[in-house]
Amino acid sequence: MRISSTQFKTTMALTLQQSQGTMSDLIIKMGSGKKLLRPSDDPIASLRLLRLERDEAALAQYRENISTLNSRLSTDEALLDGMKSDTQAARDLLVWAADGNNSLDDLAAMATSLESLRDSLLYSANSKDGDGRYRFSGTATGTAAMLFDETAAPGTRYSFGGNENLQEVLVGDGVKQPANTTLSEMADLLNALDKAVDSIKNPVPGADVSAGLRDALGQVDAGLEAITGKMARIGGAQNTLSVMDQNHENVSLANQGVVGELGSLDYASAYLELNTWTMALQASQKAYGKISSLTLFDVV
């Protein structure tokens, strides 16, 4: 079979060009640390990497949501803990006031303390987050959780201004976690303290103040139980979030291992391959040079 000089030169040029292209790709891979420069290098591996990248993005979002939610729940828990302490202090005062053996000065001092605790509970219940939204109003975050009507009679002046709806956050594939706590029960507690303070400061002649204080004590106990229950639910939610976050981390580590196997370059193999191609290219160039220099006089 005869090969013309033009065919030979064209074939050699293509061969050298392909070799140089392969070497260039290897050098780029070694510089980036990536095994695949383009999907066509390995379509199946490229598709798996694309799916893994999508999974990793979702996991990162879930973990960010969990971190934000944990922070919010911790703040809510701290506020509820303060309310629990105030409610317990109010309960102790009511027990003392209902004794029936207190002087008028003692009762006046207790009333002042109960007022302070009532106002502290109101302030905590109407706490806002960093964006100015009420924390304990359900989804009605633009409305205060506890409303106060100064024109109403003592014991009826406080009402719940929010709703019981939950703000849910996506923390896993199809898994949502409530992000808020509502305080509808706080209205009864505040009204009970408000009425107790009024009964002490403005006693009705002939009325049994102690009996009224014992009634208030029942409402305070109910409020204390509600607050404690909400704190327990927050603790349970935090435990759940901790487990989910650990699971997400484990999955992410596994994904990163697979990404490394599919997409990370084996430098030792790449170096050997580059060295092989370099020697082959040099040999081809040398052979091409010798063949190109031949003339008819060399074989006559």
VEXMIKOL-428913 format. One record per residue (C-alpha): residue number from 0; x, y, z. Coordinates in pm, 1 decimal. Example, Ala and Ser with C-alpha at 12.3 -4.5 7.8 and 13.67 -1.06 7.14 Angstrom:
BEGIN
R   num         px         py         pz
R     0     1230.0     -450.0      780.0
R     1     1367.0     -106.0      714.0
//
This chain:
BEGIN
R   num         px         py         pz
R     0        0.0        0.0        0.0
R     1      139.0      331.8     -100.6
R     2      109.2      639.5      122.0
R     3      177.7      972.7      -32.5
R     4      388.1     1232.5      144.3
R     5       78.8     1449.4      194.6
R     6     -116.0     1164.0      355.6
R     7      177.3     1080.6      577.3
R     8      219.6     1435.8      692.8
R     9     -153.7     1475.3      758.8
R    10     -172.2     1151.1      955.8
R    11      133.7     1235.0     1162.8
R    12        5.7     1586.9     1230.7
R    13     -324.5     1448.3     1357.9
R    14     -148.1     1189.8     1571.4
R    15       83.2     1448.5     1724.6
R    16     -206.8     1686.5     1779.4
R    17     -410.6     1418.1     1958.4
R    18     -112.0     1326.1     2174.7
R    19      -53.6     1688.0     2267.7
R    20     -426.0     1728.3     2345.5
R    21     -417.9     1426.7     2576.6
R    22     -108.2     1560.2     2751.8
R    23     -267.8     1904.3     2784.9
R    24     -575.1     1748.5     2949.7
R    25     -354.3     1555.2     3190.5
R    26     -167.8     1871.7     3287.0
R    27     -497.3     2056.9     3345.0
R    28     -628.1     1766.0     3554.6
R    29     -312.5     1765.7     3764.4
R    30     -345.7     2139.3     3815.2
R    31     -713.1     2119.6     3922.9
R    32     -705.8     1782.8     4097.8
R    33    -1013.5     1675.6     3899.2
R    34    -1040.4     1345.3     3719.0
R    35    -1313.2     1469.0     3484.5
R    36    -1280.3     1789.4     3284.5
R    37    -1599.7     1745.1     3085.8
R    38    -1904.5     1512.4     3103.7
R    39    -1788.6     1322.9     2795.2
R    40    -1481.1     1201.3     2987.6
R    41    -1711.1      963.2     3178.4
R    42    -2086.4     1023.1     3128.0
R    43    -2198.2      781.2     3400.8
R    44    -1958.3      920.0     3662.6
R    45    -2050.8     1275.0     3561.7
R    46    -2420.0     1200.1     3614.6
R    47    -2351.7     1048.2     3957.0
R    48    -2141.9     1348.8     4053.5
R    49    -2421.7     1582.2     3947.1
R    50    -2668.9     1395.1     4166.5
R    51    -2427.5     1395.2     4459.1
R    52    -2371.7     1769.2     4424.9
R    53    -2748.3     1820.2     4430.4
R    54    -2777.6     1599.5     4740.8
R    55    -2496.3     1787.7     4912.5
R    56    -2664.0     2121.5     4842.6
R    57    -2986.8     1991.7     4998.4
R    58    -2801.7     1853.5     5302.2
R    59    -2620.6     2182.9     5350.9
R    60    -2956.0     2366.6     5344.2
R    61    -3109.4     2121.5     5592.8
R    62    -2815.4     2164.8     5830.9
R    63    -2832.4     2542.5     5800.6
R    64    -3205.0     2528.5     5878.9
R    65    -3135.8     2305.3     6178.6
R    66    -2871.3     2545.0     6310.7
R    67    -3104.1     2844.3     6274.2
R    68    -3392.6     2653.8     6430.8
R    69    -3179.7     2535.9     6722.4
R    70    -3078.7     2893.9     6790.8
R    71    -3440.6     3006.0     6791.8
R    72    -3553.6     2720.4     7013.1
R    73    -3272.9     2792.1     7260.3
R    74    -3384.4     3154.4     7286.1
R    75    -3748.0     3050.1     7330.4
R    76    -3643.0     2802.0     7596.9
R    77    -3449.6     3071.6     7785.7
R    78    -3750.9     3304.5     7774.1
R    79    -3982.8     3028.5     7893.3
R    80    -3741.0     2943.4     8172.5
R    81    -3757.0     3306.1     8287.7
R    82    -4138.1     3291.8     8275.8
R    83    -4130.2     2969.9     8474.3
R    84    -3918.9     3136.9     8743.9
R    85    -4152.3     3440.1     8754.7
R    86    -4459.1     3215.9     8772.1
R    87    -4305.4     3008.0     9051.0
R    88    -4222.3     3325.7     9242.5
R    89    -4580.2     3448.7     9194.4
R    90    -4711.1     3114.7     9318.7
R    91    -4499.6     3137.6     9634.0
R    92    -4634.9     3487.1     9700.4
R    93    -4993.8     3373.8     9650.3
R    94    -4947.0     3085.4     9891.9
R    95    -4807.6     3330.0    10144.9
R    96    -5078.8     3589.4    10082.5
R    97    -5357.4     3330.3    10111.8
R    98    -5235.1     3236.0    10458.8
R    99    -5471.7     3485.3    10621.6
R   100    -5226.6     3588.8    10892.4
R   101    -5056.5     3873.3    10706.0
R   102    -5063.1     4238.5    10800.4
R   103    -5190.9     4502.5    10562.8
R   104    -4833.0     4617.8    10501.1
R   105    -4730.0     4262.0    10416.3
R   106    -5018.1     4226.2    10170.2
R   107    -4935.9     4561.7    10011.4
R   108    -4575.7     4451.8     9960.2
R   109    -4695.0     4122.2     9810.4
R   110    -4927.7     4305.0     9574.5
R   111    -4641.0     4522.3     9452.8
R   112    -4425.8     4214.6     9393.6
R   113    -4709.9     4037.8     9213.8
R   114    -4755.2     4341.0     8988.1
R   115    -4387.2     4333.5     8897.6
R   116    -4401.7     3961.5     8819.1
R   117    -4719.1     4008.2     8613.8
R   118    -4554.9     4283.6     8408.8
R   119    -4238.4     4076.4     8366.4
R   120    -4445.4     3784.6     8233.7
R   121    -4625.0     4018.6     7994.0
R   122    -4294.5     4158.6     7868.4
R   123    -4148.8     3808.9     7811.3
R   124    -4462.9     3682.3     7639.6
R   125    -4443.4     3974.4     7395.9
R   126    -4076.5     3921.0     7311.1
R   127    -3969.6     3981.5     6951.4
R   128    -3702.0     3820.0     6738.2
R   129    -3421.3     4003.2     6559.7
R   130    -3655.9     4094.3     6273.3
R   131    -3910.2     4255.9     6503.3
R   132    -4161.8     3968.5     6485.0
R   133    -4344.6     3846.8     6793.9
R   134    -4205.3     3509.8     6897.4
R   135    -4509.7     3358.8     7070.4
R   136    -4795.7     3469.8     6841.9
R   137    -4805.7     3167.2     6612.2
R   138    -4809.6     3280.4     6250.1
R   139    -4960.7     3619.2     6344.2
R   140    -4611.5     3753.4     6405.1
R   141    -4715.7     4113.9     6352.6
R   142    -4952.4     4102.9     6651.7
R   143    -4848.4     4092.6     7015.7
R   144    -4909.4     3757.5     7183.8
R   145    -5066.0     3925.3     7486.3
R   146    -5305.0     4215.5     7442.3
R   147    -5401.9     4449.5     7726.3
R   148    -5732.9     4636.2     7753.0
R   149    -5706.3     4897.8     8025.3
R   150    -6078.4     4970.7     8004.0
R   151    -6176.1     4616.5     8104.6
R   152    -6224.4     4500.0     8462.3
R   153    -5924.1     4354.0     8649.5
R   154    -5901.4     3983.8     8576.3
R   155    -6029.7     4022.6     8218.4
R   156    -5786.7     4276.5     8075.8
R   157    -5545.9     4032.8     7909.4
R   158    -5616.6     3828.7     7597.1
R   159    -5422.1     3624.4     7344.1
R   160    -5365.9     3820.9     7023.7
R   161    -5195.6     3553.3     6815.2
R   162    -5302.5     3212.4     6682.5
R   163    -5207.2     2851.0     6741.9
R   164    -5065.4     2794.3     6392.6
R   165    -4717.2     2650.8     6360.0
R   166    -4425.4     2792.0     6162.7
R   167    -4257.8     2486.4     6012.2
R   168    -3901.6     2452.6     5885.5
R   169    -3774.5     2186.5     5644.1
R   170    -3498.7     1992.7     5821.3
R   171    -3485.0     1678.1     5607.5
R   172    -3625.2     1516.9     5294.9
R   173    -3997.8     1574.4     5352.7
R   174    -3939.8     1631.6     5726.0
R   175    -4061.0     1953.2     5886.8
R   176    -4010.4     2072.9     6242.9
R   177    -4220.3     2337.0     6425.9
R   178    -4017.1     2651.8     6477.8
R   179    -4240.1     2840.7     6718.5
R   180    -4415.1     2816.4     7052.3
R   181    -4750.5     2976.7     7127.2
R   182    -4863.3     3114.0     7462.7
R   183    -5241.7     3128.7     7456.3
R   184    -5247.5     2993.4     7814.2
R   185    -5059.3     3298.7     7937.0
R   186    -5374.6     3514.9     7919.5
R   187    -5545.0     3315.3     8197.7
R   188    -5229.3     3334.8     8407.6
R   189    -5196.9     3711.5     8367.7
R   190    -5565.3     3765.7     8437.7
R   191    -5538.8     3552.7     8753.6
R   192    -5245.6     3758.4     8881.6
R   193    -5418.2     4081.1     8779.8
R   194    -5730.5     3986.0     8975.6
R   195    -5524.8     3874.6     9274.2
R   196    -5342.3     4207.6     9285.2
R   197    -5672.6     4396.4     9264.4
R   198    -5831.4     4185.7     9539.2
R   199    -5537.5     4264.4     9767.4
R   200    -5516.4     4634.0     9686.3
R   201    -5891.8     4697.0     9666.6
R   202    -6058.8     4439.3     9893.0
R   203    -6437.5     4419.2     9881.0
R   204    -6585.8     4455.7    10228.5
R   205    -6693.3     4118.7    10360.0
R   206    -6528.3     3928.4    10074.9
R   207    -6297.4     3637.3    10146.5
R   208    -5969.3     3759.1     9997.0
R   209    -5796.0     3431.8    10079.1
R   210    -6051.5     3233.8     9879.6
R   211    -5994.7     3456.0     9576.7
R   212    -5619.8     3412.7     9608.6
R   213    -5659.0     3035.4     9624.3
R   214    -5859.4     3049.9     9300.2
R   215    -5578.6     3252.7     9144.2
R   216    -5334.5     2993.8     9272.2
R   217    -5514.1     2726.3     9068.3
R   218    -5478.4     2934.5     8750.3
R   219    -5110.4     2997.8     8825.7
R   220    -5051.2     2623.7     8870.6
R   221    -5215.6     2558.4     8534.3
R   222    -4998.0     2825.1     8372.9
R   223    -4686.4     2682.3     8533.6
R   224    -4773.4     2335.9     8403.0
R   225    -4828.7     2475.1     8052.5
R   226    -4493.8     2655.8     8051.9
R   227    -4312.3     2346.1     8177.2
R   228    -4479.8     2135.5     7907.9
R   229    -4369.5     2376.4     7635.3
R   230    -4012.0     2367.4     7764.6
R   231    -4021.1     1986.3     7757.0
R   232    -4142.3     1991.2     7395.9
R   233    -3860.0     2227.6     7300.3
R   234    -3609.4     1995.1     7465.2
R   235    -3751.0     1701.7     7270.6
R   236    -3735.0     1899.3     6945.5
R   237    -3371.7     1990.4     7010.7
R   238    -3285.4     1625.2     7067.4
R   239    -3456.6     1532.5     6741.0
R   240    -3271.0     1806.4     6555.3
R   241    -2939.9     1692.0     6701.9
R   242    -2997.5     1336.2     6577.2
R   243    -3103.1     1459.8     6232.6
R   244    -2803.0     1689.6     6204.1
R   245    -2569.4     1401.2     6291.1
R   246    -2739.8     1182.0     6031.1
R   247    -2702.2     1455.6     5769.0
R   248    -2333.3     1488.4     5856.7
R   249    -2279.8     1112.5     5819.1
R   250    -2453.3     1108.3     5481.1
R   251    -2252.5     1410.6     5370.5
R   252    -1925.1     1241.4     5467.0
R   253    -2025.0      932.5     5272.2
R   254    -2116.8     1146.7     4971.3
R   255    -1782.9     1326.1     4987.8
R   256    -1606.2      990.1     4985.0
R   257    -1790.6      885.7     4670.8
R   258    -1723.3     1225.9     4511.4
R   259    -1356.4     1173.9     4583.7
R   260    -1357.0      830.7     4420.2
R   261    -1543.6      951.7     4112.8
R   262    -1399.1     1295.7     4061.2
R   263    -1063.3     1326.9     4235.2
R   264     -748.5     1264.7     4037.8
R   265     -503.2      988.3     4125.4
R   266     -183.5     1191.0     4090.6
R   267       47.9      888.4     4079.7
R   268     -144.1      731.2     3791.7
R   269     -175.7     1066.3     3615.4
R   270      197.7     1127.9     3643.4
R   271      280.7      785.0     3499.0
R   272       31.0      836.4     3217.5
R   273      173.6     1180.1     3139.2
R   274      524.9     1040.1     3138.9
R   275      417.4      760.3     2900.2
R   276      253.0     1003.9     2660.7
R   277      554.7     1234.2     2676.0
R   278      792.3      956.2     2577.8
R   279      556.3      836.2     2305.0
R   280      525.8     1188.6     2166.4
R   281      900.0     1238.0     2167.1
R   282      948.1      905.2     1988.1
R   283      683.1      992.4     1730.0
R   284      839.1     1332.5     1666.2
R   285     1183.2     1172.7     1626.3
R   286     1050.9      908.5     1389.6
R   287      857.9     1166.6     1192.8
R   288     1167.9     1379.6     1161.4
R   289     1379.1     1092.5     1030.0
R   290     1115.3      972.2      784.4
R   291     1048.7     1323.3      658.7
R   292     1417.3     1374.9      585.2
R   293     1438.3     1066.8      359.0
R   294     1473.1     1118.5      -20.7
R   295     1492.5      886.0     -319.0
R   296     1869.2      921.3     -317.1
R   297     1876.7      757.7       31.3
R   298     1737.9      433.2     -108.4
R   299     1892.1      428.7     -457.8
//
